Amino acid sequence: MYIHIGGEYTLSDKWIVGIFDLDQTTTYGTDTKNFLSKQEQLGKLDIVSPDIPRSFIVTLDRIYLSPISAKTIVSRSCQNKHKFFLVK
């Protein structure tokens, strides 16, 4: 099943490793910021939309910054009978 993550992007649920709330994961510490920065340097970070990113989706080969909240993306995946957990 495919999940719309914003803009022109849809991802196969088979490729998704995790769906993360950007605010919650970058508020404390620098590990997430360092991870995203490193992925950008490697050319593996895609920005889905020019809107302010609210979540990021980790797949087997790329990272996507999305303006859609992690909660909304998780609920879309649950409607498709796939189980993802919201990471805060």
C-alpha positions as CSV (number, residue, x, y, z in Angstrom):
1,M,0.0,0.0,0.0
2,Y,1.2,3.5,-0.7
3,I,1.0,6.4,1.8
4,H,0.9,10.1,0.8
5,I,3.5,12.1,2.8
6,G,2.9,15.5,1.2
7,G,3.5,17.3,-2.0
8,E,3.9,14.9,-4.9
9,Y,5.3,12.1,-2.8
10,T,3.8,8.8,-1.9
11,L,5.8,5.9,-0.4
12,S,5.3,2.2,-0.3
13,D,4.7,1.1,3.3
14,K,7.1,-1.7,2.7
15,W,10.0,0.8,2.5
16,I,9.1,2.8,5.6
17,V,11.4,2.1,8.6
18,G,10.0,4.9,10.9
19,I,7.9,8.0,11.0
20,F,9.1,10.7,13.4
21,D,7.8,14.0,14.8
22,L,10.4,16.6,13.9
23,D,9.8,18.9,16.9
24,Q,9.8,16.2,19.5
25,T,12.9,14.5,18.2
26,T,15.0,17.6,17.7
27,T,14.1,19.5,20.9
28,Y,16.4,17.7,23.3
29,G,20.0,16.8,22.3
30,T,21.6,17.0,18.9
31,D,21.6,13.4,17.7
32,T,18.6,13.8,15.3
33,K,19.9,17.1,14.0
34,N,23.3,15.5,13.3
35,F,21.7,12.5,11.6
36,L,19.6,14.7,9.3
37,S,22.5,16.9,8.5
38,K,24.7,13.9,7.6
39,Q,21.9,12.5,5.4
40,E,21.7,15.8,3.6
41,Q,25.5,15.8,3.0
42,L,25.2,12.3,1.6
43,G,22.4,13.5,-0.8
44,K,19.9,11.2,0.9
45,L,17.5,13.8,2.3
46,D,14.5,14.9,0.3
47,I,12.4,17.9,1.2
48,V,8.8,17.0,0.2
49,S,7.4,20.6,0.2
50,P,8.6,24.2,0.7
51,D,6.2,24.3,3.7
52,I,7.7,24.0,7.2
53,P,8.5,20.4,7.9
54,R,6.7,18.7,10.8
55,S,7.9,15.2,10.4
56,F,10.5,13.0,8.8
57,I,10.1,9.6,7.4
58,V,13.0,7.1,7.3
59,T,12.9,4.6,4.5
60,L,15.4,1.8,3.6
61,D,17.4,4.2,1.3
62,R,16.3,7.8,2.0
63,I,14.9,10.3,4.5
64,Y,12.0,12.6,3.7
65,L,11.0,15.8,5.4
66,S,7.3,16.3,5.3
67,P,5.0,19.2,6.2
68,I,2.4,16.6,7.3
69,S,2.4,15.7,11.0
70,A,3.7,12.3,12.0
71,K,0.4,11.5,13.7
72,T,-1.5,12.1,10.4
73,I,0.9,9.9,8.4
74,V,0.7,7.2,11.0
75,S,-3.1,7.4,10.9
76,R,-3.0,7.1,7.1
77,S,-0.9,3.9,7.4
78,C,-3.3,2.5,10.0
79,Q,-6.3,3.1,7.6
80,N,-4.4,0.8,5.3
81,K,-4.2,-1.8,8.0
82,H,-0.4,-1.4,8.6
83,K,0.9,-0.7,12.0
84,F,3.3,2.1,12.6
85,F,3.9,3.7,15.9
86,L,4.2,7.4,16.5
87,V,7.7,8.2,18.0
88,K,7.8,11.3,20.2
